[in-house]
Each structure stands twice: as structure tokens, then as C-alpha cells.
């Protein structure tokens, strides 16, 4: 699930906390790479945020703001593929979460031009942007062992609103794309052909939407559990000092 599109792992879809894992920290070289990567990604999503604000102020409307940040959104969301296998989480879960967002970015929003002006696109873009600025800042400060409580609190709290907001935007965007996909036959393969294989992209998108039903509640309640665990531990630590 994109909303999916997430000190935790990517297993929270980018909208909240995950179970911290105790493991030996990365070496100096790996830490340097991770710090640079997270700083660049934080800056990239800040560029997207500034682009949205500037476009809104210039237009005086929130409609069709996607076009103002289309290129950096594609670049930095696709850049998240580089974190597969390097964040402290399951490689399978990380790959699934990242690929789901990349799929929505390229296979839906980019491929179906008609949905790019939909307000639902702005809904998930804003949710992703806020989430990623917080998430990459969280990773950066955690690696430097100087994590401000405000960032930690935001990391494990704002997902309560951002996750449903992002999921709603993603589902509405896929739904808006359906009639155009059906009409154009986008990415579909019909019989007969020499491979004796057929694929209906329209049906596939419907199945993707249905998959949100079992996945969203599980991830959301898991994140709520992690929030209580992480923030209550922080409060107990403060009281003991």
C-alpha cells in the first residue's frame, strides 16, 4: 500500500512508527552514506513542499498544483528505491512499500494524464510530502544520535491524520483513472497473441484498491501500538532522569 507509501523502518508505509530493532549500528562509512542520503531526501521533499506553497500563492487556488512539482516528485519518490535493504526493516516489506508508491507515481498518475488535475492527487502528495520530510529528518538525527523530541513526536503522531489522508488520495486517484484505463486499454494485453497470455490493467487496478481493505487497518493499528510503546517509553525515560 502506497500510503503507502513509513527510529523506525519503512514497514509503517511512511505515515507512522514501527518497531525499533536492536542491532549493531552501521560502520562509519555506511553511516556517512546514510546521513548524506537522508539529508538529500529531506531537502528534496522540502523542495516539493516549497514548490506547492509557491504555486498555490501564485495561482490563488489549490487545483492542479501537481504540475508545479511533477518532476521533483517523480525524482525523489523514485529515489526511495535506494533505501531498500539499507533501512532497519524487512527488505520484503520495504520493497513492497516503496514500490507501491512508485507504482502510483508512474503507473497511475504519470500514465493516466487525465487524473493529474484531480484534487485527490494533491491529497496524497501533501500527505507524502509532510510524512517524508519528517521521516528523513528522523533518520538523519537518529544516525547522528541527536534526535529532537519534537521530530520523534511528529514521527509517531502525525501519521494518525496523514496515513488516512494519503490512502484516501491514492484510492480516489486510482478510482478516477479507471474509466480512462478501460477506454484506452492502457497496459492491457488481449488474446489472441503468440504468447497466449492476457492481462487486464483495469481489473488489476480494482484488485489493488481491494487490497487496501485488509492491509490498511492492520498497518494503522500496528502504528498506533508502536506510538504508545515509543512515546510512553520516552516519557518514562524523562521521568527517571
C-alpha positions in Angstrom: 0.0 0.0 0.0 1.5 3.3 -1.0 0.2 5.4 1.7 1.7 3.9 1.1 3.8 5.0 0.7 6.8 4.8 7.0 13.5 5.4 14.9 11.6 3.1 12.5 11.6 1.1 9.4 9.6 1.5 6.2 7.1 -1.0 7.3 4.7 1.6 8.5 4.1 2.9 5.0 5.9 6.1 5.8 3.0 7.5 7.9 4.0 6.4 11.4 6.1 4.4 13.8 7.4 0.9 13.6 9.0 -1.5 15.9 12.6 -0.5 16.7 15.1 -3.2 16.2 18.2 -3.6 18.4 21.2 -4.3 16.2 24.8 -3.3 15.8 25.0 0.1 14.3 26.4 0.7 10.8 30.1 1.5 10.4 31.5 5.0 9.8 31.3 4.7 6.0 27.8 3.3 6.0 26.7 6.0 8.5 28.2 8.7 6.3 26.3 7.4 3.2 23.0 7.1 5.1 23.4 10.6 6.6 24.0 12.1 3.1 21.2 10.1 1.6 18.7 11.2 4.2 19.8 14.8 4.1 19.4 14.9 0.3 16.0 13.2 0.5 14.9 15.7 3.3 16.0 18.6 1.1 14.2 17.1 -1.9 10.9 16.8 -0.2 11.4 20.3 1.2 11.8 21.5 -2.4 8.5 19.8 -3.2 6.8 21.4 -0.2 8.1 24.9 -1.2 7.0 24.3 -4.8 3.5 23.5 -3.7 3.3 26.6 -1.5 4.7 28.9 -4.2 2.3 27.5 -6.8 -0.6 28.0 -4.5 0.3 31.6 -3.7 0.9 32.3 -7.4 -2.4 30.7 -8.6 -4.5 31.5 -5.6 -6.0 28.0 -5.9 -5.1 24.5 -4.8 -6.4 23.0 -8.1 -3.9 21.3 -10.4 -0.9 22.0 -8.2 0.6 18.7 -9.3 2.1 20.2 -12.4 4.2 22.5 -10.3 6.0 19.7 -8.5 5.7 16.8 -11.0 9.4 16.4 -11.9 10.9 16.6 -8.3 8.1 14.3 -7.1 8.9 11.7 -9.6 12.7 12.0 -9.0 12.6 11.8 -5.2 9.9 9.3 -4.9 11.7 7.0 -7.3 14.9 7.8 -5.3 13.3 6.0 -2.4 14.3 2.7 -4.2 17.8 3.3 -3.0 16.8 2.7 0.6 15.6 -0.8 0.0 17.8 -3.0 2.1 19.5 -0.2 4.0 16.8 0.8 6.4 16.4 -1.3 9.6 13.4 -3.3 8.4 12.4 -6.3 6.4 13.7 -6.0 2.8 10.4 -7.5 1.5 8.2 -5.0 3.4 10.4 -2.1 2.5 10.4 -3.1 -1.2 6.6 -3.5 -1.1 6.0 -0.1 0.5 8.4 1.8 -1.8 7.3 0.0 -5.0 3.6 0.8 -4.2 4.3 4.5 -4.1 6.5 4.3 -7.2 3.6 2.4 -8.9 1.1 5.1 -8.0 3.6 7.8 -9.2 4.4 6.3 -12.6 1.8 3.6 -13.5 -1.2 5.7 -12.4 -0.6 9.4 -12.1 2.0 9.7 -14.9 0.4 7.2 -17.2 -3.2 8.5 -16.9 -2.8 12.2 -17.7 -6.4 12.8 -17.1 -6.1 12.3 -13.4 -3.3 14.7 -12.8 -5.6 17.6 -12.3 -7.7 15.7 -9.7 -7.8 17.1 -6.2 -7.1 13.6 -4.9 -3.6 13.7 -6.3 -2.9 16.8 -4.2 -4.3 14.9 -1.2 -1.7 12.1 -1.3 1.1 14.4 -2.5 0.7 16.7 0.6 0.4 13.6 2.9 3.6 12.1 1.3 5.5 15.4 1.4 4.9 16.1 5.1 5.5 12.4 6.0 8.8 12.2 4.1 10.2 15.5 5.5 9.6 14.2 9.0 10.7 10.6 8.2 14.0 11.5 6.6 14.7 14.1 9.3 14.0 11.5 11.9 16.5 9.1 10.3 19.2 11.8 9.9 19.1 12.9 13.5 18.9 9.3 14.7 22.0 8.5 12.9 23.7 11.5 14.4 22.4 10.5 17.9 20.8 13.9 18.3 17.1 13.3 17.9 14.9 16.2 19.0 11.8 15.1 20.8 9.6 17.2 18.5 10.7 15.2 15.5 10.2 12.0 17.3 6.7 13.1 18.5 5.8 14.2 14.9 7.1 10.9 13.5 4.9 8.9 15.8 1.8 11.2 15.9 1.1 12.9 12.6 0.5 9.6 10.8 -2.8 9.5 12.6 -4.0 12.1 10.1 -1.5 11.7 7.3 -2.0 8.0 6.8 -5.8 8.1 6.2 -5.3 11.3 4.2 -2.7 9.6 1.9 -4.7 6.4 1.5 -7.8 8.4 0.6 -6.0 10.3 -2.0 -4.4 7.2 -3.5 -7.7 5.3 -3.7 -9.6 8.2 -5.2 -6.9 8.7 -7.8 -6.9 5.1 -8.8 -10.7 5.2 -9.0 -10.6 8.3 -11.1 -8.2 6.6 -13.5 -10.4 3.5 -14.1 -12.7 4.8 -16.8 -9.7 6.2 -18.8 -7.8 2.9 -18.4 -10.8 0.9 -19.5 -11.4 3.2 -22.5 -7.8 3.2 -23.7 -6.9 -0.3 -22.8 -3.8 1.0 -21.2 -1.2 -1.7 -20.4 -3.7 -4.4 -21.2 -2.9 -7.4 -23.3 -5.7 -9.2 -25.2 -5.9 -12.6 -26.8 -5.1 -13.9 -29.3 -1.3 -13.3 -29.2 1.7 -15.5 -29.8 2.3 -15.8 -26.0 -1.3 -17.0 -25.3 -1.4 -14.5 -22.4 -3.8 -11.8 -21.4 -3.7 -9.0 -18.9 -6.4 -6.5 -18.0 -4.9 -3.5 -16.3 -8.4 -2.2 -15.4 -9.1 -5.3 -13.4 -5.6 -5.2 -11.9 -6.3 -1.6 -10.6 -9.5 -2.8 -9.0 -7.7 -5.6 -7.2 -5.1 -3.1 -6.0 -7.9 -1.0 -4.5 -9.5 -4.0 -2.8 -6.1 -4.9 -1.3 -6.3 -1.8 0.8 -9.2 -3.2 2.8 -7.3 -5.8 4.7 -3.9 -4.0 4.7 -4.8 -0.5 5.9 -6.4 -1.4 9.3 -3.6 -3.8 10.2 -0.9 -1.3 9.5 -2.8 1.6 11.1 -3.4 -0.2 14.3 0.1 -1.5 14.4 1.4 2.1 14.2 -1.0 3.1 17.0 0.5 0.4 19.1 4.0 1.5 18.2 3.2 5.1 19.1 2.0 4.2 22.6 5.1 2.0 23.1 7.7 4.5 21.8 6.3 7.7 23.3 5.4 6.1 26.6 9.0 4.8 26.8 10.2 8.3 26.1 8.1 9.8 28.9 9.2 7.2 31.4 12.9 7.9 30.5 12.3 11.6 31.1 10.8 11.0 34.5 13.7 8.8 35.5 16.2 11.5 34.7 
